[in-house]
Amino acid sequence: MRLSFLQGFTQSLNSMLRIQEQSFNTQNQISTGKRISTPADDPVGAARMIQLDQEQSQLEQFKKNINFAESRLEIEEVRLSSVNDLLVRVKELTLQAANGTNAFPQRQALAAEIKTRMEELVSIANSQDANGEYIFSGFQGGTIPFVQDSAGEYVYQGDEGQRQITVANGTKVPISDSGYRIFENINSSQNTFFTDTNSAAAVVSSQRVVNQTTYDASYPLDYEITFTGPATFDVNDENGVPLLVGQAYTSGAPITFNGVEITISGTPAAGDDFYIESSGKQSMIATLAKLAEGLNTLTDSTADKIALDQLVSDSLINIKNSEDSVAQVLAEVGARLNTVESVRNLHEGIGILNEGLLSEIRDLDYAEAISRLSQETFVLEAAQKTFSRVNSLSLFNFL
């Protein structure tokens, strides 16, 4: 087959350019240390690299979530441990109050410390994380959990939600517990009650069960104190049955019925209502508040000593129930921290494996690349010399 001079020239030139391009690509690989610079270098490998990079990005996000979860849980663990220590101290003070050698003045001193401990408990319950969110408010991280109402009682303002965060595909870890669960929803030693009102000018200054047997006989009935004027009130149960009608009201004087004693202070208006709602639960804060109030008001009289014995007995049970509530949540927090640590170790192992796979696909084998570059350089030089010789051939050289 005959080839024209132009065809031979073109084929030789294209061959040199192709070899030269291969050589340049190899030099680029050596300078960058990467086997794949563009998808065209290895389409299958490039697709696998993209997949692995996406997995690594997801792992990094999971690690950030794990760090955040660990921080939140560690804060909660520290706060709950402080609550546990506080309850241990309150129990010691309660046992001291039961000591017959401590007279009324000594019990008042104990009450002062218990009140201080109660304020410390409220401070812990209103703890915030590094982002300024309240730990024990459920989903409402921007809402302070416990605030005092007009009667001086602490009321829970959050919800019962439990926040969670994703730490792995299909794995979520709770990072909070509501204040309602930890501090509010605690079994009471005895049937009890709490109060509420719509009055703007009067408050419940004290409340207690003065005759447990009588109160238990009508439990769980709720009651309503309705003021018909600034100086008179009626008491009805939840079914509308009247218990007291047209009673004279004196600010600060106790109102007693069905084993319940309520003291209202202020100047109520006609239509003001005070609600007595039965409950088998008593909050941790209420337990300390009632204990402090009792130690501060029960004297050394025979009747008050009987009430004191009952108060101490009930308080010790309620403190134990509070400790159990805290211990249960602490155990769960510890389990979550263990889960977070295990998942972190798993992610780190997968991350190392992915990096190895990425390196195998992406990184250059320098020994092979240098050998290939030497071969390509040798072939290129040979092609250039051959092209030069062939290009110099002419019939005129033989005339």
Disulfide bonds with the S-S distance in Angstrom:
none
